[in-house]
Amino acid sequence: MKLRAEFAFRLLPPLLALAIYWPGLWAWFQQDDFAWMGLLREVREGASLWDTLLKPSQHGTWRPLSERAYFLLFPALFGYEAWPMRLAAFLTQGASLALLQDIAWRVTGSRWGAALAPLLWMAPSQMTIAMISNGAYVHVMGAFFLLLAAHSLIAGNVRLMWCAFGLGFLASESNVVFPGLATAWCLLFDRPQLRRVALLWALSIAYFAGHMWLAPKMSEGAYAMHFDASMFTTLWRYWRMIFEPENFTVFTGVSGWTLQLLGACFTATAIAAPLWRKQKTGILFWAWFVILLGPVLPLAGHVTGYYLTIPLAAFALLGAGMVSQWRPASVVIAAFIVLSAPCAYRATEWWRQRGEVAESLVRHVFAAHQANPDKILLLDGVTDEQFWAALAHYPFVERKKTYVFLTRGAEQRIAAHPESGVRMEEFFLPEQEEMRLRAEGRIVELKLNPQTASPGAL
């Protein structure tokens, strides 16, 4: 009986949490995925493997393990099959959920709070992108190494902590904040360990300096960093975002005020419980939430839901701490999970269907290109969903040149998104060149089926 209870405690909550996102296992490539899929093509066309693996991205990030190696290894083994990459993401997140649950159990001493923690992490719909997009694997792997390092610190396994901390730098720049997590833990629960934290800070500072040298940040645009009072506004925006998911009423039929009211109750309880009970766990997890959000708080012009992927782990621990300090708080947390999870599931299913739109288009074009390898393909009937799910991210490139363009008039069916940086004129052949290529018989037109080109409105 004890073995069954332990089995249910350890495995059931993470499995239920992952069940919310099971359509994400079958989500195909879309959007930024295609840019990363081009890495293997560049290597096969002569680019240096080491340069491809280690060079920073155009946005100033350096993630050789969670982006470069991920998008080189799996396509090399499986080609344009997304499910192995999705399976790797789900297994990684499953390990993270187990680590989160054990941290909650060790710190709060509440098995009920620890059981709720995985569900509380996965219930918000801001987790959707991480669970459907291969390009967002950086957040999944980054969370794993941070939680492994934190778990090792709490368990007293210093060697494993250092191993996880070191590898974390290859996954995500968010790893730089781990010394802050460790400092908060040691100040509140284990002050003799503070001397070890100084070495953690030294490595993070060295990484930050090297990162700024290898991958300097942008001074303007959405990714420009603002170290000013706007960071507090951004923090508040992210906190509210947890309780104001997009399309909540559309997906659940419940008024958005319901979740916002729960959010107010959650916030009040999370603040009051540690002060009332005079316990340190609430203070620790509040600090962890702010620290984990730290790397994105300067990005006031790029506030987006998937940046909450890692901080939501601290949000879940905060909920577990609330339950350990005041048992009635579990009612608020359970209500939040019940209301939020259906929205997350519906959003995941929508993205899975959008992946089908991308897959249908891409495989059709690949087949046409294989049959006409030396010709330019003109796509007729491209919809807005097809364009933004796939075409806008240049999946059809060979020897650094695209071989796919749109027929004239397609721009009337495609919504403009200037913030994306996509230039629509690049997807149309100049008129004179099109006439020349037609005269030479080097153009093939493909008529697309609009009936299978949309997953519906989101």
N, C-alpha and C positions, 0 to 999 in steps of 0.2 A: 504493500500500500504506500509506504514512504517513497519507494522508488518511482511508482506511478505519479505521485504528487510532485516529486522533484522533476520528473520528465515533463509534466504538464507546465510547471512553473518556468522551466528553462526554455522549452521549445514552442509552446502554444502561443504566447504573446508575440514573439517575432514572426511566427508563421501567419498569424492573423494580420499583423501589420503589413507583411508583404502581400497578403491576399488582396489588399485594397488596390494594389497596382499590378495584378497579374496580367492585364492586357499589355503592359509594358514589356513583357517577355517576348511578345510577338511584334513589337513596333519595328518598322523598317527604317532605313536611313532617311533623313530629311534635313533640310536647312544646312546648318554648319557642318553636319556630318560629311557632306560631299567635299567641302574644302579640305577636311582632314583625310578623306579617302584618297585625295590626290597625292599624298606623301609617297605612297608605295609606287605610284605611277612615275613620279619624279625620280625615284631611285632606279627604277627599271630603265628609265630613259637616260641614265648617266649621272644623276646627282650623287654626291657623296653621302653614304649611309650615315657617317658620323656627324656631318654637318646637318643633315636632315633630322637626326635624332636630338641634337644638342642645341641647335640655333633657337633663339627666342622668337616668339610670334610677332606679327605686326602690331599687336596691341600691347606689347611690352611685357609678355608673360613668358616664363620659362618652366615648362612642365614635361621633362623628357620621359617620365614614367607613365603618367596618367593620360597624356595626349599622344606624344610621338610614338613611344613603344606600343601603346595600345592600338593605334591606328596603322602601325606597320606590321605587327605580328598577326593580328586576327585576319585582316584582308589577305595577307600572304598565305595563310593556312586555309581560309574558307571563302575567299573572294567576296562577292557582293551578297553574302548571307549575314544578316544582322543578328540572328538568334544566339550565336555563340558569344557575341559581345554583350548582349543583354543578359545572358546567363551569368557571365562573369560579373556584371554589375550587380545582379541580384544576390549572388553569393557573397560579394564583398559587403553589400549592405546588410545581409543576414548576419555576417560576422560582427559588423558594427553594432547591430541591435543587441546581440548577445553581450558585447562589451558594455554597452550602455546599461543594460539591465543589471549586470553585475556591479557596475559602479554605483547605481542607485541603491542596490541592496547593501553594499559595503558601507556607503556613507550614511544612508538614512536608517538602515535597520528595518525597513518596512517591506515585507514581501508583497503586500498589496500595491504599494507605491511602485515597487520595482516591476511588478507585472503590468502596470498601466504605462510605464515609461516608453516601451517600444511603440505602443499604439498612439501615444501622445506625440511622439516624434513624427510618425508617418501620417497621422490624420490630416494635417493641414495640406491644402492643395498646392502650396508652394513647393512641395516635394515632387510634383508631377514631372517637371522637366528632367530632374535628376534620374527619375525612374523610367523615362522613355527615350531620352536622348543620349546617344553614345558620346556626343561632344561634351556632355555635362558629366562624364565619368570622373573628371577632375574633382568634383565636389564629393562624389561617393568615396573615391580613394583617399582624398584629403581628410575626410571625416574619420575613416578607418584608422589612419596612422595617428591622428590626434587622440582618438579615444584609446587606442592601444597604448600610447605613451602615457596618457592620464591614468589608465587602469594599472599599468605597471608601476607608476609612481605610488599610487595608493596601496598597491599590494606589496610594495617594497622590493620589487624586482628591478634594480637599477640598470643592469645590463640590457634587459629587454627595453626599458624606457629609452636608453640612449640609441639603441638600434632602431626603434620605431621613430624616434625624433629625427635621426639622421636621414632615414629613407623618406620621411615625410617631405623633406625639402625637394625631392625629385618628383613629388606628386602635386603639391599645391603651395603657393606662396603664403596661404593662410597658416601653414605650419610655423611661421615665424612667431606667432603669438603664443606658442606652447609655454615658453618661460613665464608668461603672464598667468596662465592657468596654474602652473606649478607654484608660482609665488603666492597666489591666492590660497591654494591648498595648504602650503607650508605655514603661512602666517596664521591661518585659522586652526590647523589641526596637527601640524608636525614641524614646529619651528627649528628643531635641530637639523632638519634637512635643508635649511635655507642656504647653507654654504655650497651645496651642490647646484642650487638654482643659479648661482653666479656664473658657473660654467655654461649653463644653458643659454643665459643671456649673451655671453661672449660669442657663442656659435650663431645665434640669431642675428646679432649685430653684424657679424662677418658676412653672413648670407645676404642680409639686406644691402650691405654695401656692394657686394659682388653682383647682386641682382640688379641694382640700379645702374651698374656699369655695363653689364651684359644686355640688359633689357630696360633701357631708360624709359621713364613714364612720359605720356603725352602731356603737353602743356596747354592744349585746347581741345575742344570737342567733348563728347560724352565721357571719355575716359580720363579727362583732366582731373587732377586731385586737388581738393580744396581743404586745407588744414585751418579751418576757422569755425565760427559759431554754427555754421550750417550743418556741422556734424551732429549736433544735438537734435536738430530738426530731422535729419536723416534717420537717426536712431528711433525717434518717435514714429516716423513713417513706417519703418520696418516692423515695429511692435504692433501698430494698428493693422498692418497688412495681414498679420496672422489671423486676425478676427474679421477680416473683410475680404474674403477670397473672391476672385473674379467669377462672375456667372453663378454665384451661389444660389440665388432665387431661381434662375433658369434651370439649374441642374437638380435642385432639391424641392422646389415649390414652397419653400419656407422663407418668410420675410428676413431680409438681411439684418433687421434690428434684433432678431433673436440671438444671432451669433455675436453681435456687437454688445448686447446686454451681458451675455456670458463672458465676453472679453473684459468688460468692466468688473464683473464679479471676480474673475480670475486674477486680474491685476490687483484689485484691492486685497484679496486674500493672500496673494504672493508677497505683498508688501507688509501686510499686518501680521501674518502668521509668525515669521521669524522674530519680529519685535515683541509680539505678545508672549511667545513661548521662550524667548531669549535663547534660541538655538542658532547655530552658525551655518547650518546647511543652506538655508534660504539665502543668506548673504553670499555664500560661496557660489551658488548657481546663478544668482543675479550677476555677480561679477563675471562668471564664465560667459554668460550670454553677451554681455557688453564687449568683453575681450574678443570673443569669436567674431563679432560683427566689426571689430576694429578695422581690419584691412579694407572693408568696403565703405566705411562711413565717410571717407573723403570724396567718394565718387557721388557727389550730390546730383550730378546730371545723368546718372545711370543707376537709378534705384529699380531693381528688378527682383521678382519673387524667388528665382532660383539661388540668389545669393544667401537666402535664409537656410539653405540645405544643412549646413554645418551648425549655425547658431541654434537651429531648432532642436538639436540634441541637448543643448543646455536648457532650452525651454522645457523639454520633456523631463529633464532632471529636476527643474524647478517645480514642476507639477508633482513629481514623486516626493520631493521634500515637503510640499504642502500637505500631502496625504499623511506623511509620517508625523507632522506636527498637529494637524487638525483633521480628523477622519471625515467630517462632513464635507471637506473640500473635494472628496472623491466624487460627489454628486455633480459638482460643476465640471470636473474633468471628464467624467463619463458622458455628460451631456454634450460637451464640446466634441468629443470623439464621435459620438453618434451622429451629430449634425454635420461635422466636417468631412468624415470619411466618404459619404456618398458623393459629395462634390468632387473630391479627389479622384474617386473611381470613374465618374463620368468624364472628367477632364482627361484622364488617362486613356479611356476608350476613344474619345474624340481624336486624340493625337495618334492612336494606333490606326484609326481609319484614315487619317491624313497621310500616314506612312504608306498605306495601301495605294493612295492616289499617286504618291511619289514613285512607288515601286512599279506600278502599272506603266507610268510614263517612261521611266528610265529603262526598264527591260525592253519595252517596245522600241525605243530609240537605239539601244545597244544592238538589238537584232537587225534593225535597218542599217546601222553603220557597218555591221559585220558583212552584210550582203552588198553594201556599196562603200567599201573602205576608202575610196579615193574621191568621194563626192561630198558636197555640202548638203546637209539636210535642212529643209525649211518646214517648220511645224505650223500647221494650220488648225485653228480651233483651240489654242491653248487657253485654259481658264486661269482666273486669278489664283485659285488654290494650287494648280499645277505649277504655275510660275514661282510662287513664293515657297512652296514645299520643296522644289527641286531646282528648277532652271536658274533661279536667281543666284544660286551658289555654285554654278559652273561645274556640273557633273560630267559634261561632255567636252573634255579637253584631251588633245593628243599632240605631243611635241610642242607644248606650251601654246597651242592654238585651239580655239573652239571650232567644232565642225557642225554646230547646230545654231540656227537662227530662227527668228519668227517671221511669219508672213505679215505684210503691212496691214494695219488695222487692229492687230492684236492688242496694242496699247490701250484701246478703248475698253477692253474687258478686264484690264489689270489695274488694280488700285495702286496709286502712287504711295510710296513710303520713303520720302527723302531722308528720314533719319537713319535708314539702313545703309546709306552710302552707295546703293545700287544705281547705276546709270542706265536707264532704259535704252538709250540710243546704242549701247554696245551690243544689244541683242537683235539688231537689224542690219542687214547688209546695205551698204551704200547703193543707191539706185543704179549708178553706172556699172558698178562691179556685179550687181545681180544680173543685169542685162548681159554682160559679157559671159558670166558663168552659165547662164541659160543657153546662150548661143553655142557654147562649147559642150553642152550636154552634161555639165558637171553639177547640176542641182536635181535633187529628188525631194518632192513634196510629200509630207506625211499628214494625212487627215486624222485628227484625234477624235475620240469618242467622248463628248461632253457628259454623257449619262453616268460615267464612272469617274468623274473628275472632281468630285466634291464630297466631303464628309458631312456637309451641313454647316450651319452657323455655329460659332463658338461664342 
